[in-house]
Amino acid sequence: MDNLWEKYAKVLVDYSVKVQKGELTIIRTDSYQSQPLVKEIYKQVLLKGGFPVVRMGMDGLNEVFIKNATDEQLEYVDPMTELEYDKAKNLISIGAPFNVKNMARCDSKKLAKRSGAMKHLSEKMLKRSAEGDLKWVIADFPTQALAQEAKMSLDEYTEFLIKSCRLHIDDPVKKWQEIGEQQEKIANYLNSKSKIHIIGEKTDITFNTAGRIWKSCAGECNFPDGEVYTSPIEDSANGQIYFDFPQIYRGSEAQKVLLTLQNGKVAEAKAEKGEEFLNNMLDMDEGSRFVGEIAIGTNEMIQDVTGNILFDEKIGGSIHMAVGASYPDTGGKNVSGLHWDLIKNMKNGGKIFADDVLIYENGKFLI
């Protein structure tokens, strides 16, 4: 396992963010459980000549904050965090939770207010990233909480994570480069199209992507990865879309979500479970009811819902649509403190048309 964490760290440092000599690299984690991986990342950054700084969280602090903070405290962002987003050249975030549900009973309106206060930081991160001034990656360390949420033993979940990340093969970087090349062909094809039409269970929706850029994700911002995505024109989404998978955001859940969109905006949001939470998030700010992203998952090593968005949005044979913030590097202009990826199974008869040509059916590309 020591060799595994070294291998994992090298991929994140050398391939995902490509740390260079003299670069300030912030390594963030939400608990000490990720210590074996964080220590290796720290070491690899030093070997690259970078300046690593570790920010380690403590289990339960976020829950204490949301439950006890006043409006003034919810809207306050400390200057040290501001400085990191201004000065860091690399952000490496490692999830290693003790409890994935510790925020589930928190006041969703207070959660929305806090997200709104942090919005400018995510905007800054995406802007600097689009300009090439900041590199970032999100990854996970296997914990009992993540395994339990995925309905697996810890050993099973660890194996699942390793294979999803292609860490079980001798040269995972080469494999991710190959995946990137394959996905780049799909992205290039989609870049020549303007109308995307998705049909499926309780779903008939269109988007306009003219002038926007489809991009391939192959392990450079998320690890594991596997998707092609873009940010559609902000007022273009029209129709209805149904998300059959459980939709989890910050430990809370909405199930069987049905959205109706008019001129790019969610006009009606229904859910069999968690409808109040869903609408509170959608009412976070002026941009939170607009579509920030439409994407197609391609990671065939991920087939089952785990309750972890880092993995679930990459499920081979799925799509996801994010409400809220869009990506500036795709040409997206929507601004919001929310970016909630909602996932839909496409293996049950789902179809995607590009400029009225069928390009995807039952979870597989036809191009």
C-alpha positions, 0 to 999 in steps of 0.5 A, a space after each residue: 500500500 505504501 507503493 500505491 500511495 507513492 504512485 497515486 501522489 506522483 500521478 497527482 503531482 506530475 500529471 494532474 497539476 504538473 508542479 513546477 519548481 518554485 510553485 506554492 502548492 496548497 494540499 488540502 484535506 478534510 481529515 487526518 485519515 488521508 495522512 499516507 497519501 498527503 505525506 507522499 504528495 508533500 514529498 513529491 512536491 518537495 522533490 519537484 522543487 515546489 513549496 508545499 503547504 498542508 491545510 488539514 481539517 477536523 471532522 465536525 467543524 463544518 457542522 458546528 459552524 453552520 449550526 452556530 454561525 450568525 449571518 455575519 459569520 456565515 458571510 465572513 471569509 478569512 483573509 488567509 483563505 483569500 490569500 491562498 486563492 490569490 497566490 497558490 499556483 496549485 491546489 490539491 484537495 483530498 477528500 477523506 471524510 469520517 462521516 458523509 452525512 454530518 451536514 445532512 440535518 443542517 439548515 439548507 438556507 444557512 448552507 446556501 448563504 455560506 455558499 453564496 459568501 464563498 462564491 467569489 473564491 470559486 469564481 477566482 479559481 475558475 478564472 485563474 484556471 482558465 487563464 493558466 495561472 492556477 492548476 487544481 485537482 480533486 481526489 479521494 482517499 478511501 475511508 470507511 465512510 465512503 465505503 459505507 455510502 457506496 455499500 462496499 467494504 473498505 477493501 472493496 472500495 479501495 479496489 474500486 478507487 484504484 481501478 477507477 483511477 487506473 492505478 492498478 496498471 503499470 503506467 496510469 499516466 499513459 492510460 489517461 493520456 490515451 483516454 484523453 486522446 479518445 475523448 478529444 475526438 468526441 469533443 472536437 466532433 461536438 465542437 462542430 455542432 450547435 444543437 444538443 437534444 437529449 431524450 430519455 425517461 421523462 426527458 426531452 430537452 435541448 441546449 444550444 452550444 454554438 460558440 462554446 467549447 467541448 472539453 475532454 477531462 482525463 485526470 487533470 482536475 478530477 481524479 478519477 476522471 472520464 467525461 466530455 463537457 461544455 457550458 451551454 448558452 445561458 438562455 438556451 435550455 428548454 424542456 424537461 429532464 429527469 434524474 433517476 440516480 440519487 442526487 447528493 450535495 453536501 451530505 443532503 440528498 434529493 431523489 427522483 428529481 424532475 426539472 422543467 427549464 424555460 429559456 435556460 432557467 429552472 422554472 419548476 423543480 420536483 423531487 420525491 425526496 428532498 424537494 425543499 432542499 433542492 429548491 433552497 439550493 436553486 434559490 441560492 442566488 441569481 445564477 443558481 437556477 441556470 445550467 452551468 454544464 452539460 456533460 457525458 460520463 465515459 469512465 467504464 470502470 465506474 458503473 454503480 452509484 456510490 453517493 460520491 459525486 467525484 465518481 458518480 458523475 463519471 459513470 460510463 453510460 451516464 450524463 450530468 447537468 450542473 445547475 449554477 456556475 459555468 466554466 469560463 474555459 468553455 465560454 460559460 458566463 453564468 456565475 453562482 455559488 452553486 455548482 450541483 452536478 445532477 446525474 442521469 442514467 442513459 443506459 435505459 433507452 437514452 439518446 443524444 442528438 447533435 444537430 439532429 444526428 443520433 450520436 449516442 444511444 443506451 449509454 454508448 457513443 455511435 460516432 
